[in-house]
């Protein structure tokens, strides 16, 4: 890049945990962490985290909800065994942290479990509502991606046999052919495409009301990030893009993406929309974008919330940094 673009602190990209990748392959070490009296466990039920009310563990008094951390004996009383939990890492106090993934039908078989795990919420809603600290949101994002990967990789893609978790859940191994599998993040590009004084906003069919966002799409096999930006912009808007610059990235655990934020320079300005992509697209200047960020746009157009990299890219454009 020709110049450095300042990083906006609203985009949190990691937890405060040490993931302990250098020792989590040691089965005995992981088992010792599970059995530690200091170990704590979070629980997902049908991919929704169990929550508590009040400030988070990070001490953020503005947070109205936080992760509910359970002790091993509390979970054992509910019929859960700690060896089934996935290892997240050790926090700054060297306390081992784990995550359970449960299905609703199992929870509903017990009144005690149903009562203990009833306070849950969708992660996307938590991120948008802004009632949870960035630290807890980041922790949930890491945990959700890990448990989802384990849930969806129960069988070997090579021979079809069952796989078993290894390395605290960070690897799965086929019991038959010994093939190893590791968690993956699917790369997706999200780009602010600009002609210098304006940028493109688009509305997908799934977007509610007057919500709009910048262009995004998945990187295809054998494709560079730059060409993914150009291809997705052309497919969705008909706009040709020349120079592409990387800006920043953000984990996006819905369910396991990494959003690669870019700036693209438009070479054309006439839209050619395809029915299967966008319902609407428009060029937006800085003053109009400023109104959208403040929820004061005369057409009531809304843009992504501060938790998202899309909001950061739009904000940087408004501030003259992109």
Secondary structure, DSSP 4 states (H G I P E B T S, - for coil): --SPPPPPTT-----S-B--TTTTT-HHHHHHHHH-TT-EEEEEETTEEEEEESS-TT--TT-SEEE--B-HHHHHTTT--GGGSEEEEE-TT--EEEEEEE-HHHHHT-HHHHHHT--EE-HHHHHHHT-S-HHHHHHHHHHHHHHHHHHT--B-TTT--BEEEEGGGTEEEETTT--EEE---EEEEEEEEESSSEEEEEE-TTS-TTB-B-EEEEPPTT--HHHHHHHHHHHHH---EEEEEEEEEEEETTTTEEEEEEEEEES-------TTT-SEEEEEEHHHHHHHHTT--TT--B---TTSHHHHHHHHHHTT--
